Amino acid sequence: MDKKSKDLQLQYEGYLKTPFLWNGKGVFGLQQFSNSIPKTTSYSNKTPQKLRLGKLVERFVSYELQQDSSIEIIVENIQIQQEKITLGELDCILFKNRKPIHLEIIYKFYLYDSTVGNSEIEHWIGPNRRDSLLQKLTKLREKQLPLLYTNECLTYLESLKLIASEIDQQLFFKAQLFVPLKDYGNEFPLVNNECINGFYINLKELNDFNESKFHIPNKHNWLVEPHTNIDWLSFTDFITELQIYLDAEKAPLCWLKKSNGELFKFFAVWW
């Protein structure tokens, strides 16, 4: 197996291991997809190299759903347009046990910052502070899910012999969550705590790990569980490489290997 195929396989395995952000109904009453699919861990689809991470995850979801005999995917990535202007996109329409479902697919990385907002849902933010869980859920509720009921979408659904009012709307929302180092191990009531996959620290706090080794994976490998089959950076070399990201106000996901062999995922933040 070549390196590209090995990386893709590890990315798929990491995706499979990522839990849903909640189970059943969550914030705003948004319903998660009920997923009891037997996990086929071997990924055999050909996948373009230059997909954005979100599009790669959509490929993984589609591949996983195809392993379930109770599911029939009808259409994916449907652009809904009004006079050549795109109103939005439906990620997937499928039948599960003959019941039509509109499925929106989301895979996110959020960090817990108690200084942002006044509630837990407001505290979960993107690594670079430019998005948040609240913003995503609000967009889903107010824009992405209502798209199904627009006149333009109703016309499209008619071509599939589907009726919007008979289609259930659900989310396939997975996430990796990271908390301040001091809060690592704490419980957070709003989310599925199995999603907590590491911690985040700033440059000053990194000095406590100066005996450790480090790795900065590419964006697609943010999905991957840390392993030892890589070239590790010394603390000094890591800080030199990390500084380039921090100077550009980018918070990379990193791997850490302690001197005792323990492996961790963490975000190094510029803020």
C-alpha positions, 0 to 999 in steps of 0.5 A: 500500500502506497503512502497516499492509500495508507494515509487515507485508510488512517483518516477513514479509521479516525473518522469512524472513531469520532463520536457524534457530538450528541445522540438523539435530540440536541440543542434547538431540538436538532435530531442526530442520525441513528447510526448502527451501521456495522463498521467496515474499517477498510476504505477502498474508494478512490478519492481525489487528493485535493478535496477539502477536509469537509468534502473528504468527510462527506465521501467517508460518510457516503462510503459508510452508509453504503455498508448498511443494507437498510439505507439507499442513497438517492442524491448527494450534494444537491445545489438548489438554485434560483435563476442561476444563483445558488441558494444552498446545498442539500448534503444527502437525501436517502431512504432508511427502511424506506423512510426519506431523510434529508441528512446534513453532514458536519465534522468540526473541531471546537475548543472550549473557551469560557471567556466567550459568551455566557453559556456552554454552547457559546463557549465552544469555538473554532481553533482560530476563533472565527466560528463557533458551535452556536453559529453552526447550529443557528445556520443549520436551523435558520438556513440549511434545513429550511432550504428543503421547503423553498419553492426551488427545492420543492420543484427539485423534489418533485422530479424525485417524486418526493414530498418535502413534508414527508422527509425527516431532517437529521444531522450527521454531526461529528466533532473533536473537542479540545479543552484547556489543559487545566480542564482536561478530564472535566465533564461538559453537560451539553455535549457527548464527552466522548468527543473530547480528544485532547487539550489546547495550550499557548506558547508559554504553556508549551515549555512544560513539555520541553522533554517531549517530541512533536508532530504537526500533521497536515489538515487531512490528518487531523482526523488521524489517531496519533501513532508513532510511525512518523518523524518526530520533531524535537522541542526546539525544532517544533517551536521554530516550525510552530512559530510560523503558524502562530505569527499568521494567527493560525492554530494547528493541531499537533501531536505530542509524545511524552518521554514515557511514550504517551501520545496526545492530540492538542491545539497550539493556539496563538490567542 
